[in-house]
Amino acid sequence: MKFRLESFVAKIQSPIIFVADGVESLFESGRDLALYDFTKRYTVKSLYSKDSKIVIEAEEMKVNEPFNYAGEAALS
């Protein structure tokens, strides 16, 4: 993946349905998903199994939010 989600994705051996921006994509394994190049940065919204497949629902990362040194979003 051009923009990495999490390193655990490559370790998944089951087929994966990746859902982002309302589009479902099927990958044979986590390795295939890890090798895929995305044009956006995603973070995992939910992770579950369905019909012997792993479903990863992702949402675009919000990178314009200010963070403090501990990685927490700033309060307004």
Backbone hydrogen bonds, N-H to C=O, Kabsch-Sander energy under -0.5 kcal/mol:
donor,donor_aa,acceptor,acceptor_aa,energy
2,K,36,Y,-0.6
4,R,2,K,-0.6
9,V,6,E,-1.3
10,A,7,S,-0.7
11,K,8,F,-1.6
12,I,9,V,-1.5
16,I,27,F,-3.0
17,I,54,I,-3.2
18,F,16,I,-0.6
18,F,25,S,-3.2
19,V,17,I,-0.6
19,V,56,I,-2.9
20,A,18,F,-0.6
20,A,23,V,-2.1
23,V,20,A,-1.9
25,S,18,F,-2.4
27,F,16,I,-3.0
30,G,12,I,-2.7
31,R,12,I,-0.6
33,L,29,S,-1.6
34,A,30,G,-2.8
35,L,31,R,-1.6
36,Y,32,D,-0.7
36,Y,33,L,-0.9
38,F,36,Y,-0.6
43,T,59,E,-2.6
45,K,57,E,-3.2
46,S,57,E,-1.8
48,Y,55,V,-2.1
50,K,53,K,-2.8
53,K,50,K,-1.0
54,I,15,P,-2.7
55,V,48,Y,-3.9
56,I,17,I,-2.7
56,I,54,I,-0.6
57,E,46,S,-2.5
57,E,55,V,-0.6
58,A,19,V,-3.3
58,A,56,I,-0.6
59,E,43,T,-2.4
61,M,41,R,-2.6
63,V,61,M,-1.0
68,N,72,E,-2.2
71,G,68,N,-1.9
74,A,66,P,-2.2
